[in-house]
Amino acid sequence: MYEYIKGHIIESSPAHCVVENNGLGYFINISVNTYTKLQNQKEIQLYLYEQIREDVHNLYGFYDTSERSIFIHLISVSGIGANTARMMLSSSTPAEIQEAILTGNVNLLKGIKGIGAKTAQRIIVDLTDKLGKDPVDQKIFADVNNTIKEEALSALVMLGFMKGGAQKVIDKILAAEPDSKVEDVIKKSLKML
């Protein structure tokens, strides 16, 4: 099994990239999250998952190990294949998926193309204990010099709100009142969420 690949990006799209390493071009399936992080980079490192079956030999690449970990957990659930897991990671960030599973948020998982209510419930039941042992991605809280939007979003996520929904509400508030203070944005967001 391959751990990672370093090389030059020859071609990329939201679904795949071709990475050249020592004269070989590797076709690697990626999520939209990884694609976004690869923008404007020539030399990259992707963490890999290799899928080998009778009729299939695919490589899946991830910008970081946390995304690969969520992917591996997702494909361990009955009925979730590699392409469905990649679709889930293209629709939401690994932290959002982990949070949805840990909080039992069936609606977020159901909102992803190809995931129905029963599958969402199965994902939650199968992975809650496994993901409860993994640390939640805390990158959103790392920067001390955040903008008002980022500070408000960080506070709302810490309060237990989903990042995507909170972000939309904050954007709406700041569009209407661009000079708002962080405290005001948070208070107004709490009323709207």
MODELLER restraints for C-alpha pairs under 7 A, 6 or more apart:
rsr = mdl.restraints
at = mdl.atoms
rsr.add(forms.Gaussian(group=physical.xy_distance, feature=features.Distance(at['CA:1:A'], at['CA:50:A']), mean=6.43, stdev=0.5))
rsr.add(forms.Gaussian(group=physical.xy_distance, feature=features.Distance(at['CA:2:A'], at['CA:48:A']), mean=6.16, stdev=0.5))
rsr.add(forms.Gaussian(group=physical.xy_distance, feature=features.Distance(at['CA:2:A'], at['CA:50:A']), mean=6.84, stdev=0.5))
rsr.add(forms.Gaussian(group=physical.xy_distance, feature=features.Distance(at['CA:3:A'], at['CA:47:A']), mean=5.87, stdev=0.5))
rsr.add(forms.Gaussian(group=physical.xy_distance, feature=features.Distance(at['CA:3:A'], at['CA:48:A']), mean=5.50, stdev=0.5))
rsr.add(forms.Gaussian(group=physical.xy_distance, feature=features.Distance(at['CA:4:A'], at['CA:45:A']), mean=6.69, stdev=0.5))
rsr.add(forms.Gaussian(group=physical.xy_distance, feature=features.Distance(at['CA:4:A'], at['CA:46:A']), mean=5.42, stdev=0.5))
rsr.add(forms.Gaussian(group=physical.xy_distance, feature=features.Distance(at['CA:4:A'], at['CA:47:A']), mean=4.13, stdev=0.5))
rsr.add(forms.Gaussian(group=physical.xy_distance, feature=features.Distance(at['CA:4:A'], at['CA:48:A']), mean=5.10, stdev=0.5))
rsr.add(forms.Gaussian(group=physical.xy_distance, feature=features.Distance(at['CA:5:A'], at['CA:45:A']), mean=5.51, stdev=0.5))
rsr.add(forms.Gaussian(group=physical.xy_distance, feature=features.Distance(at['CA:5:A'], at['CA:46:A']), mean=5.45, stdev=0.5))
rsr.add(forms.Gaussian(group=physical.xy_distance, feature=features.Distance(at['CA:5:A'], at['CA:47:A']), mean=6.59, stdev=0.5))
rsr.add(forms.Gaussian(group=physical.xy_distance, feature=features.Distance(at['CA:6:A'], at['CA:21:A']), mean=6.71, stdev=0.5))
rsr.add(forms.Gaussian(group=physical.xy_distance, feature=features.Distance(at['CA:6:A'], at['CA:44:A']), mean=5.60, stdev=0.5))
rsr.add(forms.Gaussian(group=physical.xy_distance, feature=features.Distance(at['CA:6:A'], at['CA:45:A']), mean=4.32, stdev=0.5))
rsr.add(forms.Gaussian(group=physical.xy_distance, feature=features.Distance(at['CA:6:A'], at['CA:46:A']), mean=6.66, stdev=0.5))
rsr.add(forms.Gaussian(group=physical.xy_distance, feature=features.Distance(at['CA:7:A'], at['CA:19:A']), mean=5.80, stdev=0.5))
rsr.add(forms.Gaussian(group=physical.xy_distance, feature=features.Distance(at['CA:7:A'], at['CA:20:A']), mean=5.40, stdev=0.5))
rsr.add(forms.Gaussian(group=physical.xy_distance, feature=features.Distance(at['CA:7:A'], at['CA:21:A']), mean=4.85, stdev=0.5))
rsr.add(forms.Gaussian(group=physical.xy_distance, feature=features.Distance(at['CA:7:A'], at['CA:43:A']), mean=5.52, stdev=0.5))
rsr.add(forms.Gaussian(group=physical.xy_distance, feature=features.Distance(at['CA:7:A'], at['CA:44:A']), mean=5.68, stdev=0.5))
rsr.add(forms.Gaussian(group=physical.xy_distance, feature=features.Distance(at['CA:7:A'], at['CA:45:A']), mean=6.68, stdev=0.5))
rsr.add(forms.Gaussian(group=physical.xy_distance, feature=features.Distance(at['CA:8:A'], at['CA:19:A']), mean=5.45, stdev=0.5))
rsr.add(forms.Gaussian(group=physical.xy_distance, feature=features.Distance(at['CA:8:A'], at['CA:20:A']), mean=5.22, stdev=0.5))
rsr.add(forms.Gaussian(group=physical.xy_distance, feature=features.Distance(at['CA:8:A'], at['CA:21:A']), mean=6.87, stdev=0.5))
rsr.add(forms.Gaussian(group=physical.xy_distance, feature=features.Distance(at['CA:8:A'], at['CA:42:A']), mean=5.37, stdev=0.5))
rsr.add(forms.Gaussian(group=physical.xy_distance, feature=features.Distance(at['CA:8:A'], at['CA:43:A']), mean=4.63, stdev=0.5))
rsr.add(forms.Gaussian(group=physical.xy_distance, feature=features.Distance(at['CA:8:A'], at['CA:44:A']), mean=6.30, stdev=0.5))
rsr.add(forms.Gaussian(group=physical.xy_distance, feature=features.Distance(at['CA:9:A'], at['CA:17:A']), mean=6.99, stdev=0.5))
rsr.add(forms.Gaussian(group=physical.xy_distance, feature=features.Distance(at['CA:9:A'], at['CA:18:A']), mean=5.93, stdev=0.5))
rsr.add(forms.Gaussian(group=physical.xy_distance, feature=features.Distance(at['CA:9:A'], at['CA:19:A']), mean=4.63, stdev=0.5))
rsr.add(forms.Gaussian(group=physical.xy_distance, feature=features.Distance(at['CA:9:A'], at['CA:20:A']), mean=6.40, stdev=0.5))
rsr.add(forms.Gaussian(group=physical.xy_distance, feature=features.Distance(at['CA:9:A'], at['CA:42:A']), mean=5.48, stdev=0.5))
rsr.add(forms.Gaussian(group=physical.xy_distance, feature=features.Distance(at['CA:9:A'], at['CA:43:A']), mean=6.58, stdev=0.5))
rsr.add(forms.Gaussian(group=physical.xy_distance, feature=features.Distance(at['CA:10:A'], at['CA:18:A']), mean=5.47, stdev=0.5))
rsr.add(forms.Gaussian(group=physical.xy_distance, feature=features.Distance(at['CA:10:A'], at['CA:19:A']), mean=5.80, stdev=0.5))
rsr.add(forms.Gaussian(group=physical.xy_distance, feature=features.Distance(at['CA:10:A'], at['CA:20:A']), mean=6.51, stdev=0.5))
rsr.add(forms.Gaussian(group=physical.xy_distance, feature=features.Distance(at['CA:11:A'], at['CA:17:A']), mean=5.42, stdev=0.5))
rsr.add(forms.Gaussian(group=physical.xy_distance, feature=features.Distance(at['CA:11:A'], at['CA:18:A']), mean=5.09, stdev=0.5))
rsr.add(forms.Gaussian(group=physical.xy_distance, feature=features.Distance(at['CA:12:A'], at['CA:18:A']), mean=6.34, stdev=0.5))
rsr.add(forms.Gaussian(group=physical.xy_distance, feature=features.Distance(at['CA:13:A'], at['CA:35:A']), mean=6.98, stdev=0.5))
rsr.add(forms.Gaussian(group=physical.xy_distance, feature=features.Distance(at['CA:14:A'], at['CA:31:A']), mean=6.55, stdev=0.5))
rsr.add(forms.Gaussian(group=physical.xy_distance, feature=features.Distance(at['CA:14:A'], at['CA:32:A']), mean=5.07, stdev=0.5))
rsr.add(forms.Gaussian(group=physical.xy_distance, feature=features.Distance(at['CA:14:A'], at['CA:35:A']), mean=5.42, stdev=0.5))
rsr.add(forms.Gaussian(group=physical.xy_distance, feature=features.Distance(at['CA:15:A'], at['CA:29:A']), mean=5.91, stdev=0.5))
rsr.add(forms.Gaussian(group=physical.xy_distance, feature=features.Distance(at['CA:15:A'], at['CA:30:A']), mean=5.28, stdev=0.5))
rsr.add(forms.Gaussian(group=physical.xy_distance, feature=features.Distance(at['CA:15:A'], at['CA:31:A']), mean=5.92, stdev=0.5))
rsr.add(forms.Gaussian(group=physical.xy_distance, feature=features.Distance(at['CA:15:A'], at['CA:32:A']), mean=6.68, stdev=0.5))
rsr.add(forms.Gaussian(group=physical.xy_distance, feature=features.Distance(at['CA:16:A'], at['CA:27:A']), mean=6.99, stdev=0.5))
rsr.add(forms.Gaussian(group=physical.xy_distance, feature=features.Distance(at['CA:16:A'], at['CA:28:A']), mean=5.48, stdev=0.5))
rsr.add(forms.Gaussian(group=physical.xy_distance, feature=features.Distance(at['CA:16:A'], at['CA:29:A']), mean=4.27, stdev=0.5))
rsr.add(forms.Gaussian(group=physical.xy_distance, feature=features.Distance(at['CA:16:A'], at['CA:30:A']), mean=4.95, stdev=0.5))
rsr.add(forms.Gaussian(group=physical.xy_distance, feature=features.Distance(at['CA:17:A'], at['CA:27:A']), mean=6.00, stdev=0.5))
rsr.add(forms.Gaussian(group=physical.xy_distance, feature=features.Distance(at['CA:17:A'], at['CA:28:A']), mean=5.38, stdev=0.5))
rsr.add(forms.Gaussian(group=physical.xy_distance, feature=features.Distance(at['CA:17:A'], at['CA:29:A']), mean=6.59, stdev=0.5))
rsr.add(forms.Gaussian(group=physical.xy_distance, feature=features.Distance(at['CA:17:A'], at['CA:30:A']), mean=6.99, stdev=0.5))
rsr.add(forms.Gaussian(group=physical.xy_distance, feature=features.Distance(at['CA:18:A'], at['CA:25:A']), mean=5.98, stdev=0.5))
rsr.add(forms.Gaussian(group=physical.xy_distance, feature=features.Distance(at['CA:18:A'], at['CA:26:A']), mean=5.31, stdev=0.5))
rsr.add(forms.Gaussian(group=physical.xy_distance, feature=features.Distance(at['CA:18:A'], at['CA:27:A']), mean=4.62, stdev=0.5))
rsr.add(forms.Gaussian(group=physical.xy_distance, feature=features.Distance(at['CA:18:A'], at['CA:28:A']), mean=6.09, stdev=0.5))
rsr.add(forms.Gaussian(group=physical.xy_distance, feature=features.Distance(at['CA:19:A'], at['CA:25:A']), mean=5.45, stdev=0.5))
rsr.add(forms.Gaussian(group=physical.xy_distance, feature=features.Distance(at['CA:19:A'], at['CA:26:A']), mean=5.18, stdev=0.5))
rsr.add(forms.Gaussian(group=physical.xy_distance, feature=features.Distance(at['CA:19:A'], at['CA:27:A']), mean=6.77, stdev=0.5))
rsr.add(forms.Gaussian(group=physical.xy_distance, feature=features.Distance(at['CA:20:A'], at['CA:26:A']), mean=6.26, stdev=0.5))
rsr.add(forms.Gaussian(group=physical.xy_distance, feature=features.Distance(at['CA:28:A'], at['CA:59:A']), mean=5.05, stdev=0.5))
rsr.add(forms.Gaussian(group=physical.xy_distance, feature=features.Distance(at['CA:28:A'], at['CA:60:A']), mean=5.35, stdev=0.5))
rsr.add(forms.Gaussian(group=physical.xy_distance, feature=features.Distance(at['CA:28:A'], at['CA:61:A']), mean=5.83, stdev=0.5))
rsr.add(forms.Gaussian(group=physical.xy_distance, feature=features.Distance(at['CA:29:A'], at['CA:59:A']), mean=6.10, stdev=0.5))
rsr.add(forms.Gaussian(group=physical.xy_distance, feature=features.Distance(at['CA:29:A'], at['CA:60:A']), mean=4.60, stdev=0.5))
rsr.add(forms.Gaussian(group=physical.xy_distance, feature=features.Distance(at['CA:29:A'], at['CA:61:A']), mean=6.01, stdev=0.5))
rsr.add(forms.Gaussian(group=physical.xy_distance, feature=features.Distance(at['CA:30:A'], at['CA:60:A']), mean=5.84, stdev=0.5))
rsr.add(forms.Gaussian(group=physical.xy_distance, feature=features.Distance(at['CA:30:A'], at['CA:61:A']), mean=5.24, stdev=0.5))
rsr.add(forms.Gaussian(group=physical.xy_distance, feature=features.Distance(at['CA:30:A'], at['CA:62:A']), mean=6.47, stdev=0.5))
rsr.add(forms.Gaussian(group=physical.xy_distance, feature=features.Distance(at['CA:31:A'], at['CA:86:A']), mean=5.57, stdev=0.5))
rsr.add(forms.Gaussian(group=physical.xy_distance, feature=features.Distance(at['CA:31:A'], at['CA:89:A']), mean=5.98, stdev=0.5))
rsr.add(forms.Gaussian(group=physical.xy_distance, feature=features.Distance(at['CA:31:A'], at['CA:90:A']), mean=4.87, stdev=0.5))
rsr.add(forms.Gaussian(group=physical.xy_distance, feature=features.Distance(at['CA:32:A'], at['CA:90:A']), mean=4.53, stdev=0.5))
rsr.add(forms.Gaussian(group=physical.xy_distance, feature=features.Distance(at['CA:33:A'], at['CA:89:A']), mean=6.85, stdev=0.5))
rsr.add(forms.Gaussian(group=physical.xy_distance, feature=features.Distance(at['CA:33:A'], at['CA:90:A']), mean=5.74, stdev=0.5))
rsr.add(forms.Gaussian(group=physical.xy_distance, feature=features.Distance(at['CA:33:A'], at['CA:93:A']), mean=6.76, stdev=0.5))
rsr.add(forms.Gaussian(group=physical.xy_distance, feature=features.Distance(at['CA:34:A'], at['CA:62:A']), mean=5.87, stdev=0.5))
rsr.add(forms.Gaussian(group=physical.xy_distance, feature=features.Distance(at['CA:34:A'], at['CA:63:A']), mean=5.23, stdev=0.5))
rsr.add(forms.Gaussian(group=physical.xy_distance, feature=features.Distance(at['CA:46:A'], at['CA:61:A']), mean=5.43, stdev=0.5))
rsr.add(forms.Gaussian(group=physical.xy_distance, feature=features.Distance(at['CA:46:A'], at['CA:62:A']), mean=5.32, stdev=0.5))
rsr.add(forms.Gaussian(group=physical.xy_distance, feature=features.Distance(at['CA:46:A'], at['CA:63:A']), mean=5.21, stdev=0.5))
rsr.add(forms.Gaussian(group=physical.xy_distance, feature=features.Distance(at['CA:47:A'], at['CA:61:A']), mean=5.52, stdev=0.5))
rsr.add(forms.Gaussian(group=physical.xy_distance, feature=features.Distance(at['CA:47:A'], at['CA:62:A']), mean=5.07, stdev=0.5))
rsr.add(forms.Gaussian(group=physical.xy_distance, feature=features.Distance(at['CA:47:A'], at['CA:63:A']), mean=6.34, stdev=0.5))
rsr.add(forms.Gaussian(group=physical.xy_distance, feature=features.Distance(at['CA:47:A'], at['CA:64:A']), mean=6.37, stdev=0.5))
rsr.add(forms.Gaussian(group=physical.xy_distance, feature=features.Distance(at['CA:47:A'], at['CA:65:A']), mean=6.46, stdev=0.5))
rsr.add(forms.Gaussian(group=physical.xy_distance, feature=features.Distance(at['CA:48:A'], at['CA:59:A']), mean=6.57, stdev=0.5))
rsr.add(forms.Gaussian(group=physical.xy_distance, feature=features.Distance(at['CA:48:A'], at['CA:60:A']), mean=5.56, stdev=0.5))
rsr.add(forms.Gaussian(group=physical.xy_distance, feature=features.Distance(at['CA:48:A'], at['CA:61:A']), mean=4.63, stdev=0.5))
rsr.add(forms.Gaussian(group=physical.xy_distance, feature=features.Distance(at['CA:48:A'], at['CA:62:A']), mean=6.33, stdev=0.5))
rsr.add(forms.Gaussian(group=physical.xy_distance, feature=features.Distance(at['CA:49:A'], at['CA:59:A']), mean=5.86, stdev=0.5))
rsr.add(forms.Gaussian(group=physical.xy_distance, feature=features.Distance(at['CA:49:A'], at['CA:60:A']), mean=5.09, stdev=0.5))
rsr.add(forms.Gaussian(group=physical.xy_distance, feature=features.Distance(at['CA:49:A'], at['CA:61:A']), mean=6.51, stdev=0.5))
rsr.add(forms.Gaussian(group=physical.xy_distance, feature=features.Distance(at['CA:50:A'], at['CA:58:A']), mean=5.93, stdev=0.5))
rsr.add(forms.Gaussian(group=physical.xy_distance, feature=features.Distance(at['CA:50:A'], at['CA:59:A']), mean=4.71, stdev=0.5))
rsr.add(forms.Gaussian(group=physical.xy_distance, feature=features.Distance(at['CA:50:A'], at['CA:60:A']), mean=6.36, stdev=0.5))
rsr.add(forms.Gaussian(group=physical.xy_distance, feature=features.Distance(at['CA:51:A'], at['CA:57:A']), mean=5.60, stdev=0.5))
rsr.add(forms.Gaussian(group=physical.xy_distance, feature=features.Distance(at['CA:51:A'], at['CA:58:A']), mean=5.10, stdev=0.5))
rsr.add(forms.Gaussian(group=physical.xy_distance, feature=features.Distance(at['CA:51:A'], at['CA:59:A']), mean=6.27, stdev=0.5))
rsr.add(forms.Gaussian(group=physical.xy_distance, feature=features.Distance(at['CA:52:A'], at['CA:58:A']), mean=6.65, stdev=0.5))
rsr.add(forms.Gaussian(group=physical.xy_distance, feature=features.Distance(at['CA:62:A'], at['CA:68:A']), mean=5.77, stdev=0.5))
rsr.add(forms.Gaussian(group=physical.xy_distance, feature=features.Distance(at['CA:67:A'], at['CA:94:A']), mean=5.44, stdev=0.5))
rsr.add(forms.Gaussian(group=physical.xy_distance, feature=features.Distance(at['CA:70:A'], at['CA:94:A']), mean=6.29, stdev=0.5))
rsr.add(forms.Gaussian(group=physical.xy_distance, feature=features.Distance(at['CA:71:A'], at['CA:85:A']), mean=5.89, stdev=0.5))
rsr.add(forms.Gaussian(group=physical.xy_distance, feature=features.Distance(at['CA:74:A'], at['CA:80:A']), mean=6.53, stdev=0.5))
rsr.add(forms.Gaussian(group=physical.xy_distance, feature=features.Distance(at['CA:74:A'], at['CA:85:A']), mean=5.93, stdev=0.5))
rsr.add(forms.Gaussian(group=physical.xy_distance, feature=features.Distance(at['CA:75:A'], at['CA:81:A']), mean=5.41, stdev=0.5))
rsr.add(forms.Gaussian(group=physical.xy_distance, feature=features.Distance(at['CA:75:A'], at['CA:82:A']), mean=5.97, stdev=0.5))
rsr.add(forms.Gaussian(group=physical.xy_distance, feature=features.Distance(at['CA:75:A'], at['CA:85:A']), mean=6.33, stdev=0.5))
rsr.add(forms.Gaussian(group=physical.xy_distance, feature=features.Distance(at['CA:77:A'], at['CA:123:A']), mean=6.28, stdev=0.5))
rsr.add(forms.Gaussian(group=physical.xy_distance, feature=features.Distance(at['CA:77:A'], at['CA:126:A']), mean=6.62, stdev=0.5))
rsr.add(forms.Gaussian(group=physical.xy_distance, feature=features.Distance(at['CA:84:A'], at['CA:114:A']), mean=6.95, stdev=0.5))
rsr.add(forms.Gaussian(group=physical.xy_distance, feature=features.Distance(at['CA:88:A'], at['CA:112:A']), mean=6.25, stdev=0.5))
rsr.add(forms.Gaussian(group=physical.xy_distance, feature=features.Distance(at['CA:91:A'], at['CA:112:A']), mean=6.47, stdev=0.5))
rsr.add(forms.Gaussian(group=physical.xy_distance, feature=features.Distance(at['CA:95:A'], at['CA:136:A']), mean=6.24, stdev=0.5))
rsr.add(forms.Gaussian(group=physical.xy_distance, feature=features.Distance(at['CA:95:A'], at['CA:137:A']), mean=5.38, stdev=0.5))
rsr.add(forms.Gaussian(group=physical.xy_distance, feature=features.Distance(at['CA:98:A'], at['CA:131:A']), mean=6.85, stdev=0.5))
rsr.add(forms.Gaussian(group=physical.xy_distance, feature=features.Distance(at['CA:100:A'], at['CA:108:A']), mean=6.62, stdev=0.5))
rsr.add(forms.Gaussian(group=physical.xy_distance, feature=features.Distance(at['CA:101:A'], at['CA:124:A']), mean=4.93, stdev=0.5))
rsr.add(forms.Gaussian(group=physical.xy_distance, feature=features.Distance(at['CA:101:A'], at['CA:128:A']), mean=5.98, stdev=0.5))
rsr.add(forms.Gaussian(group=physical.xy_distance, feature=features.Distance(at['CA:102:A'], at['CA:128:A']), mean=5.39, stdev=0.5))
rsr.add(forms.Gaussian(group=physical.xy_distance, feature=features.Distance(at['CA:102:A'], at['CA:132:A']), mean=6.70, stdev=0.5))
rsr.add(forms.Gaussian(group=physical.xy_distance, feature=features.Distance(at['CA:104:A'], at['CA:124:A']), mean=6.16, stdev=0.5))
rsr.add(forms.Gaussian(group=physical.xy_distance, feature=features.Distance(at['CA:106:A'], at['CA:117:A']), mean=6.94, stdev=0.5))
rsr.add(forms.Gaussian(group=physical.xy_distance, feature=features.Distance(at['CA:106:A'], at['CA:120:A']), mean=5.68, stdev=0.5))
rsr.add(forms.Gaussian(group=physical.xy_distance, feature=features.Distance(at['CA:106:A'], at['CA:121:A']), mean=6.36, stdev=0.5))
rsr.add(forms.Gaussian(group=physical.xy_distance, feature=features.Distance(at['CA:109:A'], at['CA:115:A']), mean=6.66, stdev=0.5))
rsr.add(forms.Gaussian(group=physical.xy_distance, feature=features.Distance(at['CA:109:A'], at['CA:120:A']), mean=5.57, stdev=0.5))
rsr.add(forms.Gaussian(group=physical.xy_distance, feature=features.Distance(at['CA:110:A'], at['CA:116:A']), mean=5.27, stdev=0.5))
rsr.add(forms.Gaussian(group=physical.xy_distance, feature=features.Distance(at['CA:110:A'], at['CA:117:A']), mean=5.70, stdev=0.5))
rsr.add(forms.Gaussian(group=physical.xy_distance, feature=features.Distance(at['CA:110:A'], at['CA:120:A']), mean=5.91, stdev=0.5))
rsr.add(forms.Gaussian(group=physical.xy_distance, feature=features.Distance(at['CA:140:A'], at['CA:154:A']), mean=6.30, stdev=0.5))
rsr.add(forms.Gaussian(group=physical.xy_distance, feature=features.Distance(at['CA:141:A'], at['CA:154:A']), mean=6.09, stdev=0.5))
rsr.add(forms.Gaussian(group=physical.xy_distance, feature=features.Distance(at['CA:148:A'], at['CA:182:A']), mean=5.39, stdev=0.5))
rsr.add(forms.Gaussian(group=physical.xy_distance, feature=features.Distance(at['CA:149:A'], at['CA:170:A']), mean=6.75, stdev=0.5))
rsr.add(forms.Gaussian(group=physical.xy_distance, feature=features.Distance(at['CA:151:A'], at['CA:182:A']), mean=6.94, stdev=0.5))
rsr.add(forms.Gaussian(group=physical.xy_distance, feature=features.Distance(at['CA:152:A'], at['CA:182:A']), mean=5.86, stdev=0.5))
rsr.add(forms.Gaussian(group=physical.xy_distance, feature=features.Distance(at['CA:152:A'], at['CA:185:A']), mean=6.58, stdev=0.5))
rsr.add(forms.Gaussian(group=physical.xy_distance, feature=features.Distance(at['CA:152:A'], at['CA:186:A']), mean=5.60, stdev=0.5))
rsr.add(forms.Gaussian(group=physical.xy_distance, feature=features.Distance(at['CA:153:A'], at['CA:166:A']), mean=6.45, stdev=0.5))
rsr.add(forms.Gaussian(group=physical.xy_distance, feature=features.Distance(at['CA:153:A'], at['CA:167:A']), mean=6.32, stdev=0.5))
rsr.add(forms.Gaussian(group=physical.xy_distance, feature=features.Distance(at['CA:156:A'], at['CA:166:A']), mean=6.75, stdev=0.5))
rsr.add(forms.Gaussian(group=physical.xy_distance, feature=features.Distance(at['CA:157:A'], at['CA:163:A']), mean=5.91, stdev=0.5))
rsr.add(forms.Gaussian(group=physical.xy_distance, feature=features.Distance(at['CA:169:A'], at['CA:189:A']), mean=6.10, stdev=0.5))
rsr.add(forms.Gaussian(group=physical.xy_distance, feature=features.Distance(at['CA:170:A'], at['CA:185:A']), mean=6.75, stdev=0.5))
rsr.add(forms.Gaussian(group=physical.xy_distance, feature=features.Distance(at['CA:170:A'], at['CA:189:A']), mean=6.41, stdev=0.5))
rsr.add(forms.Gaussian(group=physical.xy_distance, feature=features.Distance(at['CA:173:A'], at['CA:185:A']), mean=6.78, stdev=0.5))
rsr.add(forms.Gaussian(group=physical.xy_distance, feature=features.Distance(at['CA:174:A'], at['CA:180:A']), mean=6.93, stdev=0.5))
